[in-house]
């Protein structure tokens, strides 16, 4: 956005890349290891082929870790028992897995308790002015701020597909927002969620975040932070905790992404496949929450979009991350760099923590569809920008869906 010069921040959980073809969009499959534990508190290139499934159930219901996964863990010096007892907290460069097929996200039962969820952070990350200065591309005038309005609880009745993504990073426990989306390989039984790329991967100077989990309808009853102090896990996460067992973001994000946003935000999206931490009677995430949104990859032109509704759990001041909010506005255009797709931009006062939250448009047929997600916004809040979803985004989505087809 070459004509605007304030400081900016990635709307992230505590978010810049090179153009590439959809075939280079990166997929990383998480090794889902059912670990029961008492829990307290170099450039790479994408491999288009997903790795093997992480787990397999034996006849007695116990989880057997396939040999290829065990070998991969050994190759990276990861001891399963040490990992579940706190070794995941080691963020040394050699221990921070970066490559597409090295994403490992073992389930640690009970790790995401109400205390850790409530205390998940969202520090503002500023962007240098010159990251988005200049006059290339097309940028419309800065939108008038639109006050974010709280969603009326229960959230399951009024925004069933929304939820929060929790994860651990070198800076601590983090949080983003996400949306349950349809899975073409499993109609009516999707286990896919959509969020921002910077909510799963640190970008060019880091790797995959750890302990990634999704909580649909977080704080469903809309209780205040004070009321949540002694809340049970069932009250905070009434529809369960769902761990990532596959994640995929764009190669652009992995190659050039960073803690601050700016160039490359046009590709700041990710798709995660999840599995329940506890038994769920075989029900999918979509069946559990009662719905999933279709994703529109046709990237409708701004003049054709009358209104977009953005949802999220803003956590940076003046919000506390416990309540779900929405903004509705007619989008304008924001150009980060001329070669990259122009982003949607709306007026909205939501802050960090709303990152990854879904942007929904209701089409001419009267049906809502996800068309973007929250990526960046100014430090002082007032507006948000999200990527337009095209071929690269579809490549990310299709690869995760196809990997689980037939299962």
Secondary structure, 3 states (H helix, E strand, C coil): CCECCCCEEECCCCCCCCCCCHHHCEEECCCCCEECCCCCCCCCCCCCCCCCCCEEECCCCCEEECHHHHHHHHHCCCCHHHHHCCHHHCCCHHHCCCCHHHCCCCEECCCCCHHHHHCCECCCCEECHHHCECCCCCCCCCCCCCCCEECCCCHHHHCCCEEEEEEEECCEEEEEEEEEECCCCCCCCCCEEEECHHHCECCCCCCECEEEEEEECCCCCCCCCCCCCCCCHHHHCCCCCEEEEEEEECHHHHHHCCCCCCCCHHHCCEEEEEEECCCCCCCCHHHHHCCCEEECCCCCCHHHCCCEEEEECCCCCCCCCCCCEEEEECCEEECCCCCCCCEEEEEECCCCCCCCCEEEEECCCCCEEEEEECCEEECCCEEEEECCCCHHHHHHHHHHHHHCCCC
